Amino acid sequence: MKVKLYSKGLLLVLMGLSLSFSEVFAQNQTVSGKVTGADDGLEIPGVSVVVKGTTNGVSTDIEGNYSLSVNNANTVLVFSFVGYESQEVKSRKPICYQCILSF
């Protein structure tokens, strides 16, 4: 009787630990997307895309595309470019976003 209870308890503990470890290792994700202008819909190269409160960031390429590694899916991305209003976007799943900047 004690052996059965012990083995069931051990099994539950091992299952809980495996779920915990999978959550820890699955936190890094890649957020990617495209930045376009609200006035003409054209891609904007050189837009700064930064995780709010960190120095983790990238600039968009010549076609307005970006790809950024984040710790989890619930981070806030800040999009900024000279002459445009900065935007803050909370990233969620799916993790591909189009950000539209306006003057």
N, C-alpha and C positions, 0 to 999 in steps of 0.2 A: 504494500500500500504506500509506504513512504517512498519507495523507489519510483513508483508511477508519478506521484506528486512532484518529486524532485526532477524527474526527466521532463515533465510538462512545463515546470517553471523554468528550467534551463532552456528548453526550446523557445519559450516566449521571450526570454531575455536575449537569446541569440537572434531571433527575428527582429526584435526592437533595435538591437545594435546594427544589424545589417541595413535596416531602413534609415537609421541615423547617419551611417556612413555614406549611403547613397545620396542623401540630401546634401551633405557637406561637400562631396566631390562634384556634384552636379550644379553647383552655384554659378560657375563661370559660363557665360553665354555670350554669343556674338550678336550684337544689334547692328543691322545694316539698313540702308534705305537711300533715298534720293531727295535732294533739296531743290525746290523750284521757286520761282518768283510768282507772287499772287497776281501781279499786273499782266504778265505776258506768258506765264507758264514755262518759261525757259529755265534750263538747269543753271545753277549758280555755283561756279567753282570757287574754292577757297573759303567756304563757310566753316567757321569753327564749331565743332560738335564736341562738347565737354560734359562729363558726368558731373552734375552739380555737387559742389563742395570738395572736389578733388582736382588733381592736375591731370587726370586721365582723359585724354581727348585726341581728336584727329581733325584734319581739314578735308573737305570734300575734294574729289578729283575734278578733272576738266569737264566731266559729264554730270557733276553734282552728286556723285555717289559717295557713300561713306560706309565704313565697317569698323566697329568699335567693340572691344571685349569689356564686358561689365560683370560685376560680382553676382548680381541677381536680376531677375526680370522686373523688379519694382523700383528701379532707379529713375532719377529725373535727368533728362538730357537737356542741355542748354545749347540752342542754336543761335549764333550771332555772326553778323557781317556788317561792315561799314555801310551806313546809309539805310539799313533795314532795322526794324524793330526786333529785338531779341525775343525768342520764344522758349518756353520751358515745356517739355513734353514728358509725361510720365510714361516710361516704357512698360508695355504689357505684352502678353502673348497674343498673336504671333509677333515675332520680334523683327519685323521688317517694316520700316516706316517711311512715308513720304512727308516731309515737312515743307510747308509753304510759307515763305517769308514775305512780308509786305513792308512798304515804306512807312 
